Amino acid sequence: MDQTAAALADAPGMAFSTATDIGASSAGDWLTLLKPRVVVLVVFTGLVGLLVAPGHLNPVLALTAVLCIAVAAGAAGAINMWYDRDIDAKMRRTAKRPIPAGRIAPGQALGFGVTLAIFSVLLMGLATNTVAAGLLAGSIAFYVFVYTMWLKRRTPQNIVIGGAAGAFPPLIGWAAVTGGVDVLPLLLFAIVFVWTPPHFWSLSLWAHGDYERAGVPMLPVVAGARATRRQVMIYTALLAPLGVMPWALHLAGPLYGAAAVALGGWFLFGAWRVLRDRQDGAGRSLTHDAPAKALFRYSLLYLFVLFGALAVDRLLAGWIG
């Protein structure tokens, strides 16, 4: 039995904890399992997709749709933590998460995540329509099976392809109102998709030691910091004009256009600073405010402000109209 437990503990995605290893979990531990910081961004982009969609959705049903997006994102995060508990235990940033720290049993976390995932999809279908429910189910499946179980441990392109999982919420919010998709939500999907690589690669530049210890083939670990900095610059150069496209195609007004130009320009400047930096992760602590860390922080602000500007732009257009 001891040999079996040891073998399971060493297997990828199969870290093992016995009943005696599990301490008392708190409500905060279960909340942490849902990755609330990620959920906030996912919910916000989904809410914007819902707000800018043409048509009307009963406020109670709209709130239910947003809740379903939040629960689904949390469910995917919980399943991700269940599968990645072995590598989480090796990384400083994640070692204190509830499962590797022994406060929640792996089986409990998996059951929790699967239950929430099923509940969110069924409720979305009942509250809105099957298109929104199908997109919600697809986003969960993509994050769990394509990104977490297939790509993350196998290729440095894990973030590029896996970024599609986080780009679904605007589509889901739009579909909850309209029952379909259109050009604007597809552009919002593309913006989040292209935003994801510079966002995560800037993180991995100053935290690459964690990924190296865990054996995760993030781009800085496989190709080095120099190649990663170039890729950050390339994707940011694609993102800046892409962010302006809703205005250029007359799908958003001048307020959004001005915000997109300013935000994209500053993102480019931050990426240029990262490209010029030659010391990412070279003896720096995780608290050092290197250009890569500064860009990671700004990338979060970029997406919040860009999507917020779109929502405000549509609201003002409605009032003027």
Secondary structure in CASP SS format (residue, H / E / C, confidence):
PFRMAT SS
TARGET T0000
AUTHOR 0000-0000-0000
METHOD secondary structure of the structure
MODEL  1
M C 1.00
D H 1.00
Q H 1.00
T H 1.00
A H 1.00
A H 1.00
A H 1.00
L H 1.00
A H 1.00
D H 1.00
A C 1.00
P C 1.00
G C 1.00
M C 1.00
A C 1.00
F C 1.00
S C 1.00
T C 1.00
A H 1.00
T H 1.00
D H 1.00
I C 1.00
G C 1.00
A C 1.00
S C 1.00
S C 1.00
A H 1.00
G H 1.00
D H 1.00
W H 1.00
L H 1.00
T H 1.00
L H 1.00
L C 1.00
K C 1.00
P H 1.00
R H 1.00
V H 1.00
V H 1.00
V H 1.00
L H 1.00
V H 1.00
V H 1.00
F H 1.00
T H 1.00
G H 1.00
L H 1.00
V H 1.00
G H 1.00
L H 1.00
L H 1.00
V H 1.00
A C 1.00
P C 1.00
G C 1.00
H C 1.00
L C 1.00
N C 1.00
P H 1.00
V H 1.00
L H 1.00
A H 1.00
L H 1.00
T H 1.00
A H 1.00
V H 1.00
L H 1.00
C H 1.00
I H 1.00
A H 1.00
V H 1.00
A H 1.00
A H 1.00
G H 1.00
A H 1.00
A H 1.00
G H 1.00
A H 1.00
I H 1.00
N H 1.00
M H 1.00
W H 1.00
Y H 1.00
D C 1.00
R H 1.00
D H 1.00
I H 1.00
D H 1.00
A C 1.00
K C 1.00
M C 1.00
R C 1.00
R C 1.00
T C 1.00
A C 1.00
K C 1.00
R C 1.00
P C 1.00
I C 1.00
P C 1.00
A C 1.00
G C 1.00
R C 1.00
I C 1.00
A C 1.00
P H 1.00
G H 1.00
Q H 1.00
A H 1.00
L H 1.00
G H 1.00
F H 1.00
G H 1.00
V H 1.00
T H 1.00
L H 1.00
A H 1.00
I H 1.00
F H 1.00
S H 1.00
V H 1.00
L H 1.00
L H 1.00
M H 1.00
G H 1.00
L H 1.00
A H 1.00
T C 1.00
N C 1.00
T H 1.00
V H 1.00
A H 1.00
A H 1.00
G H 1.00
L H 1.00
L H 1.00
A H 1.00
G H 1.00
S H 1.00
I H 1.00
A H 1.00
F H 1.00
Y H 1.00
V H 1.00
F H 1.00
V H 1.00
Y H 1.00
T H 1.00
M H 1.00
W H 1.00
L H 1.00
K C 1.00
R C 1.00
R C 1.00
T C 1.00
P C 1.00
Q C 1.00
N H 1.00
I H 1.00
V H 1.00
I H 1.00
G H 1.00
G H 1.00
A H 1.00
A H 1.00
G H 1.00
A H 1.00
F C 1.00
P H 1.00
P H 1.00
L H 1.00
I H 1.00
G H 1.00
W H 1.00
A H 1.00
A H 1.00
V H 1.00
T H 1.00
G C 1.00
G C 1.00
V C 1.00
D C 1.00
V H 1.00
L H 1.00
P H 1.00
L H 1.00
L H 1.00
L H 1.00
F H 1.00
A H 1.00
I H 1.00
V H 1.00
F H 1.00
V H 1.00
W H 1.00
T H 1.00
P H 1.00
P H 1.00
H H 1.00
F H 1.00
W H 1.00
S H 1.00
L H 1.00
S H 1.00
L H 1.00
W H 1.00
A C 1.00
H H 1.00
G H 1.00
D H 1.00
Y H 1.00
E H 1.00
R H 1.00
A H 1.00
G C 1.00
V C 1.00
P C 1.00
M C 1.00
L H 1.00
P H 1.00
V H 1.00
V H 1.00
A C 1.00
G C 1.00
A H 1.00
R H 1.00
A H 1.00
T H 1.00
R H 1.00
R H 1.00
Q H 1.00
V H 1.00
M H 1.00
I H 1.00
Y H 1.00
T H 1.00
A H 1.00
L H 1.00
L H 1.00
A H 1.00
P H 1.00
L H 1.00
G H 1.00
V H 1.00
M H 1.00
P H 1.00
W H 1.00
A H 1.00
L C 1.00
H C 1.00
L C 1.00
A C 1.00
G C 1.00
P H 1.00
L H 1.00
Y H 1.00
G H 1.00
A H 1.00
A H 1.00
A H 1.00
V H 1.00
A H 1.00
L H 1.00
G H 1.00
G H 1.00
W H 1.00
F H 1.00
L H 1.00
F H 1.00
G H 1.00
A H 1.00
W H 1.00
R H 1.00
V H 1.00
L H 1.00
R H 1.00
D C 1.00
R C 1.00
Q C 1.00
D C 1.00
G C 1.00
A C 1.00
G C 1.00
R C 1.00
S C 1.00
L C 1.00
T C 1.00
H C 1.00
D C 1.00
A C 1.00
P H 1.00
A H 1.00
K H 1.00
A H 1.00
L H 1.00
F H 1.00
R H 1.00
Y H 1.00
S H 1.00
L H 1.00
L H 1.00
Y H 1.00
L H 1.00
F H 1.00
V H 1.00
L H 1.00
F H 1.00
G H 1.00
A H 1.00
L H 1.00
A H 1.00
V H 1.00
D H 1.00
R H 1.00
L H 1.00
L H 1.00
A H 1.00
G H 1.00
W H 1.00
I H 1.00
G C 1.00
END
